[in-house]
Amino acid sequence: QVQLVESGGGLVQTGGSVRLSCAASGRTFSTYAVGWFRQGPGKERELVAGINANGRGTNYADSVKGRFTISRDNAKNTAYLQMNSLTPEDTAVYYCAADPRDTHVVVTSPYWGQGTQVTVSS
């Protein structure tokens, strides 16, 4: 079992930056893939970025490439999402997810945090 708790959301102006954190409990976190999803108003949940268990493989949605960076510190059982050059289109609830498959996460991955709101004002 892995429990995930996101933090770091809030209100930011267009062009600003935010770093989200996902703190995990459980000794198996380092063997799990981790991903950040988001769900904006009236939109489906979408994968924003993913990282494999050892941190050497990452993937990003086209809409955030070059602006967002996913990383993890397995010694701290924590994953991060650095978000730069934010626009109002990035406004959403951001969720952290973990999957015992060490390569990638999907919308049906078993472990989820409660979400953190990021609001980008114009």
TADA-V140316 format. One record per helix or strand of 3 or more residues. SS is the DSSP state (h for helix, s for strand). FROM is the first residue (numbers start at 1). TO is the last residue. If there is no record, write none. Layout:
ss=SS from=FROM to=TO
ss=SS from=FROM to=TO
This chain:
ss=s from=3 to=7
ss=s from=10 to=13
ss=s from=18 to=25
ss=h from=29 to=31
ss=s from=33 to=39
ss=s from=46 to=51
ss=s from=58 to=60
ss=s from=68 to=73
ss=h from=74 to=76
ss=s from=78 to=83
ss=h from=88 to=90
ss=s from=92 to=99
ss=s from=116 to=121
